[in-house]
Amino acid sequence: MVSAGEDAPLRERLRPAPELDARVKAFLEDQLGGVLPPDTRRGLDWYYDWVVLGDRSAEALRILGERDTRPDLPWLDIGSGLGTFVLLSALSGRRAVGVEPGDGELALAIERAAALPGGDPGAFSSGVGEALPYPDGSMGGALLHDVLEHVGDWRAVLGEARRVLAPGAPLYVKGPSYAVRFVEPHYRLPWLPMLPRPIARRYLRALGRDAGYFEHLGYRRRGEVLAELRRLGFGLEFPRRAKLHDPASVNRPWMRRAVELAGTPRGRPLLAVAEHLADSPLQSTIDVVAVRGAR
């Protein structure tokens, strides 16, 4: 498998041909033009790089790849959107499939797969996370990336993910935790934790943002998601905890320096606190690898 770190050539291979690329960008403008800020560093240009060119998917590919105990079975991207994780997996030599309820996203993902050498348009299926169209134990890993806040019954989605996973297979769950969230990640605006929804609507409208998009967002909290995963019998691992011992894996310079300090005798108290926080509900992000048990 190609290392997820070798992402520069893969990014260019993921870039659609001009005509399809224009339609992908028009689709994003239609869906998110009133949501993301106009600033290109945080707006649609940023989102295009993050989602379409694989910046977001590269981390998930690495994390699942490190825990890949069933290479004979495909990975599943639940809420596969424009298909980037599935395509990046194929480019890296790992079979993956995706399920997506949105007709527009699904059609573009299939087109991208058809245009990509080695891509498989048949890897994508229409469906919802609450009723996955796959047999029990048929997946060697699964991904829920920025999905739980968009579904109606997030507990049912986790239960379905467990059903389709083979014993010992990992489920990577990542998304915002609104219990301690001070920036809303979709609108990229300052936010108060669990901001009452009527106030949130007025706040968004006052700033000229599309408040209709907010109606499809549910406040998920890290603590309740971790508790449900444990109830379902998953064993939990926390990628951020591993990063505390590997400064090279940390992207932000200031955070990398803090991790380097934590590895010194002088920084051991800082490391102990950071390890505790990495496991606690007091995080603004749900970031967990849940490994399905044998039963």
MARKOL-467656 format. One line per 2 residues: number of its first residue (from 1); their letters; for each residue x, y, z of C-alpha. Coordinates in Angstrom, 1 decimal. Layout:
BEGIN
NUM = A = X,Y,Z  ...
***
This chain:
BEGIN
1 = MV = 0.0,0.0,0.0  1.2,3.5,-0.8
3 = SA = 1.9,5.5,2.3  -0.7,8.1,3.0
5 = GE = 2.2,10.5,3.6  3.0,10.4,-0.1
7 = DA = 0.0,12.6,-0.8  1.3,15.2,-3.3
9 = PL = 1.1,13.0,-6.4  -2.1,11.3,-5.1
11 = RE = -3.7,14.7,-4.7  -3.2,15.5,-8.4
13 = RL = -4.5,12.1,-9.5  -7.6,12.8,-7.4
15 = RP = -8.2,16.1,-9.2  -11.0,15.6,-11.7
17 = AP = -10.6,16.5,-15.4  -11.6,20.1,-16.1
19 = EL = -15.2,19.6,-17.2  -16.0,17.3,-14.2
21 = DA = -13.9,19.5,-11.9  -16.1,22.5,-12.9
23 = RV = -19.2,20.6,-12.0  -17.8,19.5,-8.7
25 = KA = -17.0,23.1,-7.8  -20.4,24.2,-8.9
27 = FL = -22.0,21.6,-6.8  -20.0,22.7,-3.7
29 = ED = -20.9,26.3,-4.4  -24.6,25.4,-4.6
31 = QL = -24.5,23.3,-1.4  -22.1,25.4,0.8
33 = GG = -22.0,28.9,-0.8  -24.2,30.3,2.0
35 = VL = -22.5,28.3,4.7  -18.7,28.6,4.4
37 = PP = -17.1,32.1,4.8  -16.1,34.0,1.6
39 = DT = -12.5,34.0,2.7  -10.7,31.5,0.4
41 = RR = -8.4,30.3,3.1  -11.4,29.0,5.1
43 = GL = -14.1,28.9,2.4  -14.8,26.9,-0.7
45 = DW = -11.2,26.7,-1.8  -10.1,25.3,1.5
47 = YY = -13.1,22.9,1.5  -12.2,21.7,-2.0
49 = DW = -8.6,20.9,-1.0  -9.8,19.3,2.3
51 = VV = -12.5,17.1,0.8  -12.0,16.7,-2.9
53 = LG = -8.2,16.4,-3.1  -7.9,14.1,-0.1
55 = DR = -6.4,16.2,2.7  -9.1,14.9,5.1
57 = SA = -9.0,11.3,3.8  -5.3,10.8,4.0
59 = EA = -5.4,10.8,7.8  -8.2,8.2,7.9
61 = LR = -6.4,6.1,5.3  -3.3,6.0,7.6
63 = IL = -5.2,5.3,10.8  -7.2,2.4,9.3
65 = GE = -4.2,1.1,7.5  -2.3,0.8,10.8
67 = RD = -5.0,-1.4,12.1  -5.9,-3.4,9.0
69 = TR = -6.3,-7.0,10.3  -8.6,-8.1,7.4
71 = PD = -7.1,-7.0,4.1  -9.3,-9.6,2.4
73 = LP = -12.4,-7.5,3.2  -13.1,-4.0,1.9
75 = WL = -13.3,-0.9,4.0  -16.6,1.0,4.1
77 = DI = -16.9,4.8,4.0  -20.3,5.6,5.6
79 = GS = -21.5,8.9,4.1  -18.9,8.7,1.3
81 = GL = -19.9,12.1,-0.2  -17.9,12.9,-3.3
83 = GT = -16.0,9.6,-3.0  -12.5,10.8,-2.1
85 = FV = -11.7,8.3,0.6  -12.7,5.3,-1.6
87 = LL = -10.7,6.7,-4.5  -7.7,7.4,-2.4
89 = SA = -7.8,3.9,-0.9  -7.9,2.5,-4.5
91 = LS = -4.9,4.6,-5.5  -3.1,3.3,-2.4
93 = GR = -3.8,-0.4,-3.2  -6.7,-1.0,-0.7
95 = RA = -10.2,-1.8,-1.8  -12.9,0.3,-0.3
97 = VG = -16.6,0.9,-0.9  -18.9,3.8,-0.1
99 = VE = -22.5,4.4,0.8  -24.1,7.8,0.3
101 = PG = -27.7,9.0,0.6  -27.2,12.2,-1.4
103 = DG = -28.1,11.8,-5.1  -25.8,14.7,-6.2
105 = EL = -22.8,13.5,-4.2  -23.3,9.9,-5.3
107 = AL = -23.5,10.8,-9.0  -20.3,12.8,-8.9
109 = AI = -18.5,10.1,-6.9  -19.4,7.5,-9.5
111 = ER = -18.2,9.8,-12.3  -14.9,10.4,-10.5
113 = AA = -14.4,6.7,-10.1  -15.2,6.0,-13.8
115 = AL = -12.6,8.7,-14.9  -9.9,7.4,-12.5
117 = PG = -7.6,4.7,-13.8  -8.3,1.7,-11.5
119 = GD = -11.4,3.3,-10.1  -14.5,1.3,-9.7
121 = PG = -17.9,3.1,-10.2  -19.6,0.0,-8.7
123 = AF = -17.9,0.7,-5.4  -20.5,3.3,-4.5
125 = SS = -24.1,2.5,-3.3  -27.1,4.6,-2.4
127 = GV = -28.2,4.2,1.2  -28.3,5.5,4.7
129 = GE = -26.2,4.8,7.7  -29.2,3.6,9.7
131 = AL = -29.8,0.7,7.2  -26.5,-0.2,5.5
133 = PY = -26.9,-2.4,2.3  -24.2,-4.8,3.2
135 = PD = -24.1,-8.3,4.9  -23.1,-8.9,8.5
137 = GS = -19.4,-9.1,9.1  -18.5,-8.2,5.5
139 = MG = -16.2,-5.2,6.1  -12.6,-5.1,7.2
141 = GA = -12.9,-1.5,8.5  -15.2,1.4,8.4
143 = LL = -15.1,5.2,8.5  -17.6,7.8,9.9
145 = HD = -15.9,11.1,9.1  -18.1,14.2,9.9
147 = VL = -21.2,12.1,9.6  -22.8,11.6,13.0
149 = EH = -23.9,15.2,13.2  -25.8,14.9,9.9
151 = VG = -27.8,11.7,10.6  -31.2,11.3,12.3
153 = DW = -30.4,8.4,14.5  -26.7,8.3,15.2
155 = RA = -27.0,5.4,17.6  -28.6,3.3,14.9
157 = VL = -25.7,4.3,12.6  -23.1,3.0,15.1
159 = GE = -25.1,-0.2,15.5  -25.2,-0.8,11.8
161 = AR = -21.4,-0.1,11.6  -20.8,-2.7,14.2
163 = RV = -23.1,-5.2,12.3  -21.2,-5.0,9.0
165 = LA = -17.7,-5.1,10.6  -15.8,-8.3,10.9
167 = PG = -14.7,-9.2,14.4  -11.5,-7.3,15.2
169 = AP = -12.1,-4.7,12.5  -11.7,-1.0,13.3
171 = LY = -14.2,1.8,13.0  -12.7,5.3,12.8
173 = VK = -15.2,8.0,14.1  -14.3,11.6,13.7
175 = GP = -16.5,14.7,14.0  -17.3,17.7,16.2
177 = SY = -18.3,17.5,19.8  -20.6,20.3,20.5
179 = AV = -20.4,20.0,24.3  -17.1,21.9,24.3
181 = RF = -17.1,23.5,20.9  -16.3,27.2,20.5
183 = VE = -16.1,27.2,16.7  -18.9,25.7,14.5
185 = PH = -16.9,23.7,12.0  -19.3,23.9,9.1
187 = YR = -19.9,27.7,9.2  -16.4,28.3,10.7
189 = LP = -17.9,30.8,13.1  -17.4,31.5,16.8
191 = WL = -19.8,29.3,18.7  -20.9,28.6,22.3
193 = PM = -21.1,25.0,23.4  -24.7,23.6,22.8
195 = LP = -25.9,27.0,21.7  -29.7,26.9,21.9
197 = RP = -31.0,26.3,18.4  -33.4,29.3,18.2
199 = IA = -30.5,31.6,19.2  -28.2,29.9,16.7
201 = RR = -30.7,30.4,13.9  -30.9,34.2,14.6
203 = YL = -27.1,34.4,14.9  -26.6,32.8,11.5
205 = RA = -29.2,34.9,9.8  -27.7,38.1,11.4
207 = LG = -24.4,37.2,9.8  -26.0,36.5,6.4
209 = RD = -25.3,32.8,6.5  -27.7,30.0,5.3
211 = AG = -29.5,29.0,8.5  -31.3,26.3,6.6
213 = YF = -28.2,24.2,6.6  -28.2,24.3,10.4
215 = EH = -31.5,22.4,10.4  -29.7,19.3,9.3
217 = LG = -27.0,19.5,12.0  -27.4,17.6,15.3
219 = YR = -25.5,18.4,18.4  -23.4,15.3,19.1
221 = RR = -21.2,15.1,22.2  -18.0,13.1,22.6
223 = GE = -19.0,11.6,25.9  -22.3,10.1,24.7
225 = VL = -20.7,8.7,21.5  -17.9,7.1,23.5
227 = AE = -20.4,5.6,25.9  -22.5,4.2,23.1
229 = LR = -19.5,2.6,21.4  -18.6,1.0,24.7
231 = RL = -22.1,-0.2,25.1  -21.9,-1.9,21.7
233 = GF = -18.8,-3.8,22.8  -16.2,-1.8,21.0
235 = GL = -12.7,-1.4,22.4  -11.6,2.2,22.1
237 = EF = -8.3,3.7,21.0  -7.5,7.4,20.8
239 = PR = -5.2,8.6,18.0  -4.4,11.8,19.8
241 = RA = -2.9,9.9,22.7  -0.5,8.2,20.2
243 = KL = 0.5,11.6,18.8  1.7,12.7,22.2
245 = HD = 4.6,10.3,21.8  5.2,11.1,18.1
247 = PA = 5.9,14.8,17.4  6.5,14.1,13.7
249 = SV = 2.8,13.2,13.4  1.6,16.6,14.6
251 = NR = 0.9,19.1,11.9  0.6,22.4,13.7
253 = PW = 4.1,23.8,14.6  3.1,25.1,18.1
255 = MR = 1.5,21.8,19.0  4.5,19.9,17.7
257 = RA = 6.7,22.0,20.0  4.4,21.2,23.0
259 = VE = 4.6,17.5,22.2  8.4,17.7,22.0
261 = LA = 8.5,19.4,25.4  6.2,16.8,26.9
263 = GT = 8.7,14.2,26.0  11.4,15.7,28.1
265 = PR = 11.8,15.2,31.9  10.7,18.8,32.5
267 = GR = 7.6,18.2,30.5  6.4,14.9,32.1
269 = PL = 3.6,16.6,34.2  2.3,18.2,30.9
271 = LA = 2.4,14.8,29.2  0.3,13.3,32.1
273 = VA = -2.3,16.0,31.8  -2.4,15.7,28.0
275 = EH = -2.8,11.9,28.1  -5.7,12.3,30.5
277 = LA = -7.4,14.9,28.3  -6.9,12.7,25.2
279 = DS = -9.2,10.1,26.7  -11.7,12.4,28.3
281 = PL = -15.0,13.8,27.1  -13.5,17.3,27.4
283 = QS = -12.5,17.5,23.8  -13.9,19.6,21.0
285 = TI = -13.6,16.7,18.6  -14.8,13.1,18.5
287 = DV = -11.7,11.3,17.4  -11.6,7.6,18.2
289 = VA = -10.8,4.2,16.7  -13.4,1.7,17.9
291 = VR = -12.4,-2.0,17.4  -15.2,-4.5,17.2
293 = GA = -14.9,-7.4,19.7  -15.1,-11.0,18.8
295 = R = -18.7,-11.4,19.8
***
